[in-house]
Amino acid sequence: MTWPLLVLLLLSGAAFFCAVFLLLRGMCFRPQRRPQPLRLVVGARSDAPGDLFTLRLRRSGLAKYLPLPRFAAGQSVALAIPGERPKRRYSLARWQTLPFAYEVTIKREPDGRFSPRLFAYAQPGAHLVVGRPEGHFTLAYQASRPRAVLIAGGVGITPLLAMLDQWSPRQRAYAQMHLYWQIRHEEEALYRDALMALQQRCPTLQVRILVSRPALGGGERIGVELMARELGSLAHTDFYLCASTALLDSMLAALTEAGVPAEAQHYERFSLGPTDGVDGGWQLDFSGQQFTADGHPSLLDAIEAQGIEVDADCRTGSCGRCLLGVDAGEFRYRSTPECAVPAAHVLTCCAIPQSHMRLRAPAMAALGAA
């Protein structure tokens, strides 16, 4: 037997066994509902005034030389402490084509249920359970409008900075970019140097940092009137906003009143703000239990108070994970959900019951729609 023939037979045999292996693997494959989370280590941490802290998360050991799953600028990850149930979703602050670390900047809320615990725990070397990047609040790859205006409030700068990272190398989709960042004190502008470097590198990017409570002089606040004076007509402009409920709602209302169409307003909330909570003592029937919702800020909080676990990350109506089916009862939303909600379902994180309710786990088809 000649050598070329022997090599051909060996290659044919290898190809056959590979095909059989892939066929068997495909037959045994069972799709998972969601990808498994990552277990990452806090590689570095820095603290800043205003109860802000920044974490850089990477793989541990030699695995740190392996890239992390890629993400679109504006997406977020869910963080949890190993062995503990609470988790919260935070936007990724910097974007790279091939990331070896995820950066998040978090504001510690003194009355929060998760951020104070994370603030104390997440020291360099600590491990965290990190969900895969997800989210619909992303920068358009192709846009019908030539200009984008990014509006951030406080720590809401994080997804918008990632958008600028992604846009700046090739400046696609938008010919012009304008960023307005509203903060309270000068020392809270922890990404000032990064933004100034981006502006210097990109002549079509303009950055404005407005300080409402400066140490000296009068404060500045973002508003439609200010933007109109500096930018002229707001037509033919896409707006991307990430801020607290008060700032976000006021800006969205002002943009709508100024004639900016809804399809040009893209936004993400990082909190729903204060609420008086559920009133009326409504009875809930879910997961084989009957209990009362009274004084809870949402359906989700009322359910979790019974020790019933519901998958939830963002808690602001954007990720869609806390979706439940509604068999009976009425409810209202504290804020309009940012993702689509199928009929006869409710996003429990931002809903308040208005009657007795009977809830159920959603069907897989509904989860896909949300």
C-alpha positions as CSV (number, residue, x, y, z in Angstrom):
1,M,0.0,0.0,0.0
2,T,1.4,3.4,-1.0
3,W,1.9,6.2,1.5
4,P,-0.6,8.6,-0.1
5,L,-3.3,5.9,0.0
6,L,-2.6,5.1,3.7
7,V,-2.8,8.8,4.6
8,L,-6.1,9.1,2.7
9,L,-7.5,6.1,4.6
10,L,-6.4,7.5,7.9
11,L,-8.0,10.9,7.2
12,S,-11.2,9.2,6.0
13,G,-11.4,7.2,9.2
14,A,-10.8,10.2,11.3
15,A,-13.5,12.1,9.5
16,F,-15.9,9.2,9.9
17,F,-15.4,9.0,13.7
18,C,-15.7,12.7,14.0
19,A,-19.0,12.7,12.2
20,V,-20.3,9.8,14.4
21,F,-19.3,11.7,17.5
22,L,-21.0,14.9,16.4
23,L,-24.1,13.0,15.5
24,L,-24.3,11.2,18.9
25,R,-23.6,14.5,20.7
26,G,-26.4,16.2,18.8
27,M,-28.8,13.3,19.6
28,C,-27.9,13.6,23.3
29,F,-28.0,17.4,23.5
30,R,-30.6,18.9,25.8
31,P,-30.9,22.7,25.4
32,Q,-30.5,24.6,28.6
33,R,-33.0,27.3,29.6
34,R,-30.1,29.8,30.1
35,P,-26.3,29.6,29.9
36,Q,-24.5,28.7,33.1
37,P,-23.1,31.7,35.0
38,L,-19.3,32.4,35.3
39,R,-17.3,32.2,38.5
40,L,-14.9,35.2,38.4
41,V,-12.5,36.8,40.8
42,V,-12.2,40.4,41.8
43,G,-8.9,41.2,40.1
44,A,-8.8,44.9,41.1
45,R,-11.0,47.3,43.0
46,S,-11.0,51.1,43.4
47,D,-13.3,53.2,45.6
48,A,-14.5,56.8,44.8
49,P,-16.5,59.5,46.6
50,G,-20.2,59.2,46.5
51,D,-20.2,55.6,47.7
52,L,-19.0,54.4,44.3
53,F,-16.7,51.4,43.8
54,T,-15.3,49.9,40.7
55,L,-14.6,46.2,40.2
56,R,-12.5,44.5,37.5
57,L,-13.6,40.8,37.2
58,R,-11.6,38.1,35.5
59,R,-11.1,34.4,35.5
60,S,-8.9,32.9,38.2
61,G,-5.6,31.2,38.0
62,L,-4.2,30.4,34.6
63,A,-7.7,30.7,33.1
64,K,-7.2,34.5,33.3
65,Y,-5.4,34.2,30.0
66,L,-8.7,33.0,28.4
67,P,-11.1,35.7,27.1
68,L,-14.5,36.2,28.6
69,P,-17.7,36.0,26.6
70,R,-18.1,39.0,24.3
71,F,-20.8,41.5,24.8
72,A,-22.5,44.4,23.1
73,A,-21.9,47.8,24.5
74,G,-24.7,48.7,26.9
75,Q,-25.3,45.2,28.1
76,S,-25.1,44.1,31.7
77,V,-24.2,41.2,34.0
78,A,-25.9,39.8,37.1
79,L,-23.6,39.6,40.2
80,A,-24.1,37.3,43.2
81,I,-22.0,36.2,46.1
82,P,-21.4,32.5,46.1
83,G,-23.8,30.6,48.4
84,E,-26.1,33.6,48.7
85,R,-29.4,34.1,47.0
86,P,-29.6,37.9,46.3
87,K,-28.3,39.1,42.9
88,R,-28.4,42.3,41.0
89,R,-27.6,43.4,37.5
90,Y,-25.0,46.0,36.7
91,S,-24.0,47.5,33.3
92,L,-20.5,46.8,31.9
93,A,-18.5,50.0,31.9
94,R,-15.8,49.4,29.3
95,W,-16.0,47.6,26.0
96,Q,-13.4,45.6,24.1
97,T,-13.5,43.5,21.1
98,L,-12.1,40.6,23.1
99,P,-12.5,41.2,26.8
100,F,-10.3,39.5,29.4
101,A,-12.0,41.4,32.3
102,Y,-15.4,42.9,33.0
103,E,-15.5,46.3,34.6
104,V,-18.5,47.5,36.7
105,T,-19.0,50.6,38.7
106,I,-21.6,50.3,41.5
107,K,-23.1,52.8,43.8
108,R,-23.6,51.5,47.4
109,E,-27.1,52.3,48.5
110,P,-27.1,52.5,52.3
111,D,-30.7,51.1,52.5
112,G,-30.1,48.6,49.6
113,R,-30.4,44.8,50.2
114,F,-27.4,43.9,48.0
115,S,-25.0,46.7,47.3
116,P,-23.9,47.2,50.9
117,R,-23.2,43.5,51.2
118,L,-21.3,43.5,47.9
119,F,-19.4,46.6,49.0
120,A,-18.1,44.8,52.1
121,Y,-17.4,41.4,50.4
122,A,-16.0,42.3,47.0
123,Q,-12.4,42.8,47.9
124,P,-9.5,41.8,45.6
125,G,-9.3,38.0,45.4
126,A,-13.0,37.4,46.3
127,H,-15.0,35.2,44.0
128,L,-18.4,36.3,42.5
129,V,-21.0,34.4,40.4
130,V,-21.4,36.5,37.3
131,G,-24.2,36.0,34.7
132,R,-23.5,36.1,31.0
133,P,-23.9,39.5,29.4
134,E,-27.4,40.3,28.4
135,G,-29.7,43.3,27.6
136,H,-31.5,45.1,24.9
137,F,-30.1,48.6,25.7
138,T,-27.4,48.6,23.1
139,L,-26.0,51.0,20.5
140,A,-27.4,50.7,17.0
141,Y,-25.1,49.2,14.4
142,Q,-27.0,50.9,11.7
143,A,-29.0,54.1,12.3
144,S,-31.3,56.2,10.1
145,R,-30.4,59.3,12.1
146,P,-26.9,60.9,11.7
147,R,-26.5,62.0,15.3
148,A,-26.8,60.4,18.8
149,V,-27.0,62.1,22.2
150,L,-26.1,60.1,25.2
151,I,-27.6,61.3,28.6
152,A,-26.2,59.8,31.8
153,G,-27.2,60.4,35.4
154,G,-24.5,59.5,38.0
155,V,-23.5,55.9,37.7
156,G,-25.6,55.6,34.6
157,I,-22.5,56.6,32.7
158,T,-21.3,53.0,32.6
159,P,-23.3,51.6,29.7
160,L,-22.9,54.8,27.7
161,L,-19.1,54.8,28.2
162,A,-19.1,51.3,26.8
163,M,-21.1,52.6,23.8
164,L,-18.5,55.2,23.2
165,D,-15.7,52.6,23.4
166,Q,-17.5,50.6,20.8
167,W,-18.3,53.5,18.5
168,S,-15.0,55.4,18.7
169,P,-12.6,53.2,16.7
170,R,-14.6,53.4,13.4
171,Q,-17.4,55.9,14.3
172,R,-20.0,53.8,12.5
173,A,-23.8,54.2,12.7
174,Y,-23.5,57.9,13.9
175,A,-21.5,60.7,12.3
176,Q,-21.7,62.7,15.5
177,M,-21.9,61.8,19.2
178,H,-22.7,64.1,22.2
179,L,-22.5,63.0,25.8
180,Y,-24.2,64.9,28.7
181,W,-23.3,63.5,32.1
182,Q,-25.1,64.8,35.1
183,I,-23.4,64.4,38.5
184,R,-23.7,66.1,41.9
185,H,-20.1,66.7,42.8
186,E,-16.9,67.1,40.8
187,E,-15.2,64.2,42.5
188,E,-17.9,61.8,41.3
189,A,-16.6,62.1,37.7
190,L,-14.5,59.0,38.0
191,Y,-14.4,58.5,34.2
192,R,-13.5,62.0,33.3
193,D,-10.0,61.2,32.0
194,A,-11.3,58.3,29.9
195,L,-13.9,60.6,28.4
196,M,-11.5,63.4,27.7
197,A,-9.1,60.9,25.9
198,L,-12.0,59.7,23.8
199,Q,-13.0,63.2,22.9
200,Q,-9.4,64.1,21.9
201,R,-9.2,61.1,19.7
202,C,-12.6,61.6,18.1
203,P,-13.3,65.1,16.7
204,T,-17.0,64.3,16.2
205,L,-17.5,63.5,19.9
206,Q,-18.5,66.3,22.3
207,V,-18.5,65.6,26.1
208,R,-20.3,67.8,28.6
209,I,-20.1,67.0,32.4
210,L,-22.7,69.0,34.3
211,V,-22.2,69.3,38.1
212,S,-25.4,70.2,40.0
213,R,-23.7,70.9,43.4
214,P,-20.2,72.3,42.6
215,A,-17.9,73.4,45.4
216,L,-17.7,76.8,43.7
217,G,-20.1,78.7,41.4
218,G,-23.6,77.8,40.2
219,G,-24.7,74.3,39.3
220,E,-25.7,73.1,35.9
221,R,-28.5,70.7,35.1
222,I,-29.3,68.8,31.9
223,G,-32.5,69.8,30.1
224,V,-34.0,70.0,26.6
225,E,-33.5,73.7,26.5
226,L,-29.8,73.4,27.2
227,M,-29.4,70.8,24.4
228,A,-31.4,72.9,22.0
229,R,-29.2,75.9,22.6
230,E,-26.0,73.9,22.1
231,L,-27.1,71.4,19.4
232,G,-29.8,73.3,17.5
233,S,-32.7,71.2,16.3
234,L,-33.1,67.9,18.1
235,A,-34.7,66.3,15.0
236,H,-32.8,63.6,13.2
237,T,-31.2,62.5,16.6
238,D,-31.2,59.3,18.5
239,F,-31.2,59.6,22.3
240,Y,-29.7,57.0,24.7
241,L,-30.5,57.6,28.4
242,C,-29.5,55.8,31.6
243,A,-30.3,57.6,34.9
244,S,-32.4,57.5,38.0
245,T,-36.2,57.3,37.7
246,A,-36.7,61.0,38.5
247,L,-34.2,62.3,35.9
248,L,-35.1,59.6,33.3
249,D,-38.8,60.3,33.5
250,S,-38.4,64.1,33.3
251,M,-36.1,63.8,30.3
252,L,-38.3,61.4,28.4
253,A,-41.3,63.6,29.0
254,A,-39.4,66.7,27.8
255,L,-38.1,65.0,24.7
256,T,-41.6,63.8,23.8
257,E,-42.9,67.3,24.3
258,A,-40.1,68.6,22.1
259,G,-41.3,66.3,19.3
260,V,-38.7,63.6,19.5
261,P,-40.5,60.4,18.4
262,A,-40.6,57.4,20.8
263,E,-38.5,55.2,18.4
264,A,-35.6,57.7,18.8
265,Q,-35.7,57.4,22.7
266,H,-33.6,54.4,24.0
267,Y,-33.3,54.1,27.7
268,E,-32.5,51.9,30.7
269,R,-33.4,52.5,34.4
270,F,-31.0,51.5,37.2
271,S,-33.7,51.9,39.8
272,L,-37.5,52.5,40.1
273,G,-37.2,55.0,42.9
274,P,-39.2,55.1,46.1
275,T,-42.7,53.8,46.4
276,D,-45.4,53.7,49.1
277,G,-45.7,50.0,48.4
278,V,-48.7,47.6,47.9
279,D,-51.8,48.7,49.7
280,G,-55.1,46.9,50.2
281,G,-53.8,43.6,51.7
282,W,-54.4,41.7,48.4
283,Q,-54.2,37.9,48.5
284,L,-51.7,36.2,46.2
285,D,-51.9,32.5,45.2
286,F,-48.6,31.2,43.8
287,S,-46.4,28.1,44.0
288,G,-48.9,26.3,46.1
289,Q,-49.0,29.0,48.7
290,Q,-51.5,31.7,49.6
291,F,-50.2,34.9,51.3
292,T,-50.9,38.6,51.5
293,A,-49.2,41.4,49.7
294,D,-49.4,44.5,51.9
295,G,-46.8,47.2,52.1
296,H,-44.4,45.5,49.7
297,P,-42.9,47.7,46.9
298,S,-43.7,45.1,44.2
299,L,-45.2,41.7,43.5
300,L,-41.7,40.3,43.4
301,D,-40.9,41.6,46.9
302,A,-44.2,40.1,48.3
303,I,-43.3,36.7,46.8
304,E,-39.7,36.7,48.0
305,A,-40.9,37.6,51.5
306,Q,-42.4,34.1,51.6
307,G,-39.1,32.5,50.8
308,I,-40.2,31.7,47.3
309,E,-37.4,32.1,44.8
310,V,-38.1,33.9,41.5
311,D,-35.5,34.4,38.9
312,A,-34.8,38.2,38.8
313,D,-31.8,40.3,37.9
314,C,-32.5,43.9,37.0
315,R,-35.6,44.6,39.2
316,T,-36.4,47.5,36.9
317,G,-38.5,45.9,34.2
318,S,-35.7,45.5,31.6
319,C,-34.4,42.0,31.7
320,G,-37.7,40.1,31.7
321,R,-36.6,37.3,34.0
322,C,-39.2,37.8,36.7
323,L,-42.0,37.1,34.3
324,L,-45.0,35.1,35.7
325,G,-48.3,34.1,34.2
326,V,-51.5,35.7,35.5
327,D,-54.5,33.4,35.8
328,A,-56.7,35.8,37.6
329,G,-56.5,39.3,39.1
330,E,-55.5,42.9,38.2
331,F,-52.3,44.8,38.6
332,R,-50.6,48.1,37.6
333,Y,-47.0,48.9,36.7
334,R,-44.9,51.4,38.6
335,S,-43.1,52.0,35.4
336,T,-43.6,50.8,31.8
337,P,-41.6,47.6,31.2
338,E,-38.7,48.1,28.9
339,C,-39.1,44.6,27.4
340,A,-42.1,43.0,25.7
341,V,-44.5,41.3,28.1
342,P,-46.8,38.5,26.6
343,A,-50.5,38.6,27.2
344,A,-51.7,37.2,30.5
345,H,-48.3,37.7,32.1
346,V,-46.7,40.2,34.4
347,L,-43.2,41.4,35.2
348,T,-43.3,41.1,39.0
349,C,-40.4,43.4,39.8
350,C,-42.2,46.6,38.7
351,A,-45.9,45.6,39.2
352,I,-48.2,46.2,42.1
353,P,-51.4,44.2,42.6
354,Q,-54.8,45.9,42.4
355,S,-56.9,42.9,43.4
356,H,-56.4,39.3,44.6
357,M,-54.2,37.5,42.1
358,R,-53.5,33.9,41.1
359,L,-50.1,33.5,39.5
360,R,-48.2,30.7,37.8
361,A,-44.8,29.9,36.3
362,P,-44.6,31.1,32.7
363,A,-44.5,28.8,29.7
364,M,-41.1,28.4,27.9
365,A,-42.7,30.2,24.9
366,A,-43.5,33.2,27.0
367,L,-40.0,33.3,28.4
368,G,-38.6,33.4,24.8
369,A,-41.0,36.2,23.9
370,A,-40.0,38.3,26.9
